[in-house]
Amino acid sequence: MIVDVHTHLGKREYCAEGWWKAWTRTVATLVGRPVEKIWDRLPDFWNSTAEVLLQEMNEAHIDKSVLIGTDWGLGRFGDGEASFEQQNRDYAELARKYPDRIISVCGIDPRRKGAAEFLERAVREWGMQGVKIHPVVGFYPNDSVVYPVYAKASELGIPVWIHTGPIICQQSKFAQPIYCDDVALDFPDVNFILCHGGLWSWWAEAVGIIAHKHNVYLDISAWQGYAHRRPVEFFRTLRSMIDLAGPYRILWGSDWPFLKTLVSQVKWVKLFQEPPSFVEEAGITFTEKEKKLMLGENFARLMNLKP
Protein backbone atom coordinates (compact mmCIF):
# COMPACT_ATOMS: atom_id res chain seq x y z
CA MET A 1 0.00 0.00 0.00
CA ILE A 2 1.21 3.50 -0.91
CA VAL A 3 -0.28 6.42 1.00
CA ASP A 4 0.41 10.10 0.48
CA VAL A 5 -0.12 11.49 3.98
CA HIS A 6 -0.03 15.18 2.98
CA THR A 7 -2.00 16.70 0.09
CA HIS A 8 -4.24 19.69 -0.56
CA LEU A 9 -6.35 21.07 -3.37
CA GLY A 10 -5.09 24.22 -5.06
CA LYS A 11 -8.33 26.16 -5.37
CA ARG A 12 -7.68 29.88 -5.71
CA GLU A 13 -10.53 30.77 -3.36
CA TYR A 14 -9.04 28.83 -0.44
CA CYS A 15 -6.31 31.46 0.08
CA ALA A 16 -6.49 35.26 0.09
CA GLU A 17 -5.13 37.10 -2.94
CA GLY A 18 -2.35 38.57 -0.78
CA TRP A 19 -1.23 35.08 0.16
CA TRP A 20 -0.93 34.05 -3.50
CA LYS A 21 1.00 37.24 -4.35
CA ALA A 22 3.44 36.73 -1.47
CA TRP A 23 3.84 33.07 -2.40
CA THR A 24 4.56 34.05 -6.02
CA ARG A 25 7.20 36.60 -5.02
CA THR A 26 9.00 34.11 -2.82
CA VAL A 27 8.99 31.33 -5.41
CA ALA A 28 10.23 33.76 -8.07
CA THR A 29 13.15 34.66 -5.81
CA LEU A 30 13.95 31.02 -5.05
CA VAL A 31 14.03 29.92 -8.68
CA GLY A 32 15.40 33.13 -10.18
CA ARG A 33 12.43 33.75 -12.46
CA PRO A 34 10.34 36.91 -13.02
CA VAL A 35 7.32 37.21 -10.75
CA GLU A 36 5.06 37.45 -13.80
CA LYS A 37 6.28 34.07 -15.06
CA ILE A 38 5.45 32.40 -11.75
CA TRP A 39 2.04 34.09 -11.62
CA ASP A 40 1.28 32.79 -15.08
CA ARG A 41 1.90 29.25 -13.81
CA LEU A 42 -0.57 29.55 -10.94
CA PRO A 43 -3.49 28.10 -12.95
CA ASP A 44 -1.57 24.80 -12.71
CA PHE A 45 -2.26 24.94 -8.99
CA TRP A 46 -5.74 26.45 -9.16
CA ASN A 47 -6.81 23.63 -11.50
CA SER A 48 -5.52 20.95 -9.14
CA THR A 49 -8.90 19.39 -8.49
CA ALA A 50 -9.76 16.09 -6.83
CA GLU A 51 -10.12 14.54 -10.28
CA VAL A 52 -6.58 15.62 -11.19
CA LEU A 53 -5.31 14.29 -7.86
CA LEU A 54 -6.95 10.92 -8.49
CA GLN A 55 -5.51 10.78 -12.00
CA GLU A 56 -1.99 11.45 -10.73
CA MET A 57 -2.50 8.94 -7.91
CA ASN A 58 -3.41 6.32 -10.50
CA GLU A 59 -0.37 7.14 -12.61
CA ALA A 60 1.91 6.79 -9.57
CA HIS A 61 0.04 3.76 -8.14
CA ILE A 62 -0.80 5.67 -4.95
CA ASP A 63 -3.61 3.88 -3.13
CA LYS A 64 -4.77 6.66 -0.81
CA SER A 65 -4.16 10.36 -0.27
CA VAL A 66 -4.85 12.45 2.81
CA LEU A 67 -6.48 15.80 2.01
CA ILE A 68 -5.50 18.25 4.74
CA GLY A 69 -7.43 21.46 5.34
CA THR A 70 -5.53 24.69 6.04
CA ASP A 71 -6.85 27.65 8.00
CA TRP A 72 -4.89 30.80 7.18
CA GLY A 73 -7.71 33.22 8.03
CA LEU A 74 -6.36 34.67 11.28
CA GLY A 75 -2.91 35.18 9.79
CA ARG A 76 -1.58 38.26 8.07
CA PHE A 77 -3.52 37.75 4.83
CA GLY A 78 -6.99 36.94 6.17
CA ASP A 79 -9.53 34.51 4.78
CA GLY A 80 -9.81 33.55 1.16
CA GLU A 81 -12.99 33.92 -0.82
CA ALA A 82 -14.06 30.52 0.50
CA SER A 83 -14.14 30.18 4.28
CA PHE A 84 -12.07 27.63 6.19
CA GLU A 85 -15.35 25.90 7.00
CA GLN A 86 -16.19 25.57 3.30
CA GLN A 87 -12.78 24.11 2.53
CA ASN A 88 -13.20 21.52 5.28
CA ARG A 89 -16.68 20.65 4.04
CA ASP A 90 -15.32 20.26 0.51
CA TYR A 91 -12.59 17.89 1.69
CA ALA A 92 -15.01 15.88 3.81
CA GLU A 93 -17.39 15.54 0.87
CA LEU A 94 -14.59 14.29 -1.38
CA ALA A 95 -13.64 11.67 1.21
CA ARG A 96 -17.26 10.51 1.26
CA LYS A 97 -17.34 10.48 -2.54
CA TYR A 98 -14.07 8.51 -2.83
CA PRO A 99 -13.90 6.57 0.45
CA ASP A 100 -11.34 4.07 -0.81
CA ARG A 101 -8.96 6.72 -2.12
CA ILE A 102 -9.24 9.91 -0.03
CA ILE A 103 -8.98 10.55 3.71
CA SER A 104 -9.92 14.03 4.94
CA VAL A 105 -8.28 15.95 7.79
CA CYS A 106 -9.78 19.08 9.33
CA GLY A 107 -7.74 22.29 9.25
CA ILE A 108 -8.53 24.72 12.07
CA ASP A 109 -6.83 27.65 13.76
CA PRO A 110 -7.21 26.84 17.48
CA ARG A 111 -7.64 30.55 18.22
CA ARG A 112 -11.01 30.59 16.49
CA LYS A 113 -13.96 30.74 18.85
CA GLY A 114 -15.39 27.24 19.26
CA ALA A 115 -12.46 25.54 17.49
CA ALA A 116 -12.75 22.34 19.52
CA GLU A 117 -16.49 22.16 18.91
CA PHE A 118 -15.94 22.69 15.19
CA LEU A 119 -13.45 19.84 15.16
CA GLU A 120 -15.91 17.55 16.90
CA ARG A 121 -18.56 18.33 14.30
CA ALA A 122 -16.09 17.79 11.46
CA VAL A 123 -15.19 14.35 12.82
CA ARG A 124 -18.53 13.08 14.12
CA GLU A 125 -20.82 14.56 11.46
CA TRP A 126 -18.61 14.93 8.39
CA GLY A 127 -16.34 11.92 8.89
CA MET A 128 -12.99 13.72 8.95
CA GLN A 129 -10.21 11.60 10.45
CA GLY A 130 -7.68 14.00 11.91
CA VAL A 131 -6.85 17.64 12.54
CA LYS A 132 -4.11 19.94 11.22
CA ILE A 133 -2.85 23.08 12.93
CA HIS A 134 -0.63 25.64 11.22
CA PRO A 135 1.31 27.51 13.94
CA VAL A 136 3.00 29.82 11.41
CA VAL A 137 -0.08 32.05 11.39
CA GLY A 138 0.91 33.29 14.83
CA PHE A 139 1.08 30.81 17.73
CA TYR A 140 3.40 28.16 19.13
CA PRO A 141 2.24 24.51 19.18
CA ASN A 142 2.66 24.40 22.96
CA ASP A 143 0.62 27.55 23.58
CA SER A 144 -2.28 26.95 25.96
CA VAL A 145 -4.68 28.26 23.32
CA VAL A 146 -4.09 25.06 21.32
CA TYR A 147 -4.69 22.64 24.18
CA PRO A 148 -8.49 22.44 23.88
CA VAL A 149 -8.00 21.17 20.31
CA TYR A 150 -5.48 18.57 21.48
CA ALA A 151 -7.86 17.53 24.26
CA LYS A 152 -10.66 17.13 21.73
CA ALA A 153 -8.38 15.08 19.47
CA SER A 154 -7.64 12.86 22.45
CA GLU A 155 -11.36 12.45 23.13
CA LEU A 156 -12.07 11.66 19.48
CA GLY A 157 -9.10 9.32 19.09
CA ILE A 158 -7.66 11.12 16.05
CA PRO A 159 -4.09 12.11 15.12
CA VAL A 160 -2.87 15.71 14.93
CA TRP A 161 -0.80 17.09 12.05
CA ILE A 162 1.44 20.05 13.01
CA HIS A 163 3.35 22.07 10.45
CA THR A 164 7.09 22.22 11.18
CA GLY A 165 9.86 23.89 9.22
CA PRO A 166 10.36 27.25 7.47
CA ILE A 167 7.49 28.34 5.28
CA ILE A 168 6.79 30.78 2.49
CA CYS A 169 5.20 34.12 3.44
CA GLN A 170 4.40 33.24 7.07
CA GLN A 171 6.24 33.28 10.42
CA SER A 172 8.66 30.36 10.47
CA LYS A 173 9.74 30.89 14.09
CA PHE A 174 6.52 29.27 15.30
CA ALA A 175 7.28 26.09 13.34
CA GLN A 176 10.42 24.87 15.10
CA PRO A 177 9.84 21.20 16.06
CA ILE A 178 11.06 21.58 19.65
CA TYR A 179 7.78 23.27 20.63
CA CYS A 180 5.99 19.99 19.89
CA ASP A 181 7.96 18.18 22.57
CA ASP A 182 5.80 19.56 25.42
CA VAL A 183 2.68 18.62 23.51
CA ALA A 184 3.72 15.00 23.05
CA LEU A 185 4.37 14.73 26.79
CA ASP A 186 1.12 16.40 27.81
CA PHE A 187 -1.02 14.26 25.48
CA PRO A 188 0.63 10.82 25.46
CA ASP A 189 -2.46 9.14 23.98
CA VAL A 190 -2.54 11.42 20.93
CA ASN A 191 -0.43 10.64 17.86
CA PHE A 192 1.27 13.73 16.42
CA ILE A 193 2.64 14.03 12.89
CA LEU A 194 5.33 16.67 12.37
CA CYS A 195 4.57 17.81 8.84
CA HIS A 196 7.67 18.14 6.64
CA GLY A 197 9.87 16.84 9.46
CA GLY A 198 11.21 20.32 10.16
CA LEU A 199 12.54 20.41 6.57
CA TRP A 200 16.30 20.67 6.04
CA SER A 201 16.57 23.44 8.65
CA TRP A 202 15.32 21.45 11.67
CA TRP A 203 15.12 17.81 10.59
CA ALA A 204 17.59 16.64 13.22
CA GLU A 205 15.54 18.33 15.94
CA ALA A 206 12.38 16.63 14.63
CA VAL A 207 14.10 13.25 14.53
CA GLY A 208 15.35 13.74 18.07
CA ILE A 209 11.76 14.19 19.20
CA ILE A 210 10.34 11.15 17.40
CA ALA A 211 13.23 9.04 18.66
CA HIS A 212 12.31 9.83 22.27
CA LYS A 213 8.53 10.25 22.14
CA HIS A 214 6.51 7.15 21.29
CA ASN A 215 3.55 9.15 19.94
CA VAL A 216 5.32 11.38 17.41
CA TYR A 217 5.76 10.73 13.69
CA LEU A 218 7.13 12.88 10.89
CA ASP A 219 6.23 13.17 7.25
CA ILE A 220 8.72 14.01 4.55
CA SER A 221 6.41 15.99 2.32
CA ALA A 222 7.80 19.10 0.57
CA TRP A 223 11.32 17.64 0.40
CA GLN A 224 11.13 17.33 -3.38
CA GLY A 225 13.16 20.47 -4.03
CA TYR A 226 16.03 19.24 -1.86
CA ALA A 227 15.83 15.78 -3.39
CA HIS A 228 15.87 17.28 -6.89
CA ARG A 229 18.81 19.61 -6.34
CA ARG A 230 20.92 17.59 -3.91
CA PRO A 231 19.81 13.94 -4.23
CA VAL A 232 22.77 12.34 -2.47
CA GLU A 233 22.42 14.69 0.51
CA PHE A 234 18.66 14.05 0.59
CA PHE A 235 19.05 10.27 0.73
CA ARG A 236 21.87 10.58 3.25
CA THR A 237 19.54 12.64 5.46
CA LEU A 238 16.75 10.09 5.03
CA ARG A 239 19.17 7.29 5.96
CA SER A 240 20.17 9.25 9.06
CA MET A 241 16.53 9.69 10.03
CA ILE A 242 16.00 5.94 9.93
CA ASP A 243 19.27 5.16 11.70
CA LEU A 244 18.52 7.61 14.52
CA ALA A 245 14.79 7.07 15.03
CA GLY A 246 14.00 3.77 13.36
CA PRO A 247 11.88 3.23 10.23
CA TYR A 248 8.47 2.87 11.87
CA ARG A 249 7.38 6.49 12.32
CA ILE A 250 8.56 8.10 9.08
CA LEU A 251 5.74 8.75 6.64
CA TRP A 252 5.88 9.46 2.92
CA GLY A 253 4.01 12.51 1.60
CA SER A 254 4.14 15.12 -1.15
CA ASP A 255 2.38 18.39 -0.20
CA TRP A 256 0.63 18.05 -3.57
CA PRO A 257 0.09 20.13 -5.69
CA PHE A 258 2.71 22.69 -4.67
CA LEU A 259 5.78 20.84 -5.93
CA LYS A 260 4.32 18.67 -8.67
CA THR A 261 5.73 20.87 -11.45
CA LEU A 262 9.21 20.22 -10.04
CA VAL A 263 8.86 16.52 -9.20
CA SER A 264 5.83 14.55 -10.38
CA GLN A 265 4.03 12.08 -8.14
CA VAL A 266 5.30 9.27 -10.37
CA LYS A 267 8.90 10.36 -9.90
CA TRP A 268 8.48 11.06 -6.17
CA VAL A 269 7.20 7.53 -5.55
CA LYS A 270 9.86 5.98 -7.75
CA LEU A 271 12.66 7.82 -5.93
CA PHE A 272 11.73 5.90 -2.79
CA GLN A 273 11.10 2.59 -4.50
CA GLU A 274 14.26 2.73 -6.61
CA PRO A 275 16.80 5.34 -5.45
CA PRO A 276 19.23 6.33 -8.24
CA SER A 277 22.25 4.07 -8.68
CA PHE A 278 24.64 6.86 -7.67
CA VAL A 279 23.00 6.90 -4.23
CA GLU A 280 24.01 3.28 -3.63
CA GLU A 281 27.43 4.05 -5.06
CA ALA A 282 27.73 6.68 -2.31
CA GLY A 283 27.16 3.92 0.24
CA ILE A 284 23.52 4.79 1.02
CA THR A 285 21.08 1.89 0.88
CA PHE A 286 17.56 1.05 2.08
CA THR A 287 15.94 -2.31 2.63
CA GLU A 288 12.73 -3.19 0.82
CA LYS A 289 11.01 -3.34 4.20
CA GLU A 290 12.09 0.19 5.05
CA LYS A 291 10.76 1.48 1.73
CA LYS A 292 7.38 -0.18 2.23
CA LEU A 293 7.10 1.09 5.79
CA MET A 294 7.68 4.71 4.74
CA LEU A 295 5.54 4.55 1.62
CA GLY A 296 2.43 3.38 3.40
CA GLU A 297 2.67 0.60 5.93
CA ASN A 298 3.47 2.94 8.82
CA PHE A 299 0.48 5.14 8.16
CA ALA A 300 -1.79 2.16 7.53
CA ARG A 301 -0.86 0.85 10.97
CA LEU A 302 -1.37 4.28 12.56
CA MET A 303 -4.86 4.64 11.06
CA ASN A 304 -5.86 0.96 11.08
CA LEU A 305 -6.28 1.02 7.30
CA LYS A 306 -7.10 -2.15 5.42
CA PRO A 307 -5.12 -3.05 2.26
C-alpha positions, 0 to 999 in steps of 0.5 A: 500500500502506498499512501500520500499522507499530505495533500491539498487542493489548489483552489484559488478561493481557499487562500487570500489574494495577498497570500498568492502574491506573497507566495509568487514573489517568494517562489520567483526569488527562489528559482530566479524567475520573473514574478510574472512568469510564476504568476502565469503558472498559478493556474496549474495549482488552481486547477488541481482538483480532486479529479486531477489528484486521483488521475496522478494517484493512479499514474503513480500507483498511490492507493490513498491520499490524505487531504489536509485542510488549512486555516490561514484566516487569522494570519496576516492575509486573512480569509480567502474567498471561501471560508475555512469551513467551506474548505473543510466541508469540501474535503469531507465531501470528497472523502465521502465520494471517494472513500477508498482513495481519499482521507480528509483531515480538518484544518482549524486555527485553534484561536477561532472561537469554538475551534474544539467544537468545530473539530468535533462536528467535522469528525462526528458529522462529516467523517474527517479523520484528523486535525491539522494546525498551522502555527505559522499564522501566529502561535506556538504549538505548545501555547495553551490556546491550542490545548483544547483542540489537542484535548478534543483530538484525544477524546475523538481518538484522532491524530494531529498534524502540526506544520514544522519547518520554514514556510513561504510568506508566514512566520517560520519561528513558530514552526520549530519542532522543539515546541511539539515536545511539550505537547507529546508529553502532555497528550501521550495518547494522541499521535502527532505528525510533524509535517515536513519533518522540520525540513532541512533546517530542523530535521535533526531536531524533529528526529530527536523528538520522534526518537524519544517520544513514542507518539510522534511521527514525521512526514517528509512531504515538501522535500522534493526540491532538496531531493531534486537539487541535492539527491545524495544529501537528501538520501543521506539525510533520510538514511540518518533519520531511519538510523537515529529514530527507526523506520516505523514512524517516518511517513511518505508525503508530497504536499501536492500540488505545490511541488508537482511541477518540479517533481511529479508524483510518479517520480516522487514515488519511484525515488523511494522505491528505486533510489538512483544508482549513484546513491548506492554508489555513495554507500547509502542503501535502504531495505525493501522493508524500510521502503514499504514502511515509509511509503504506506505501511506505517500510516496504515498501521497508525490509522488501522487502514485495510489493504 
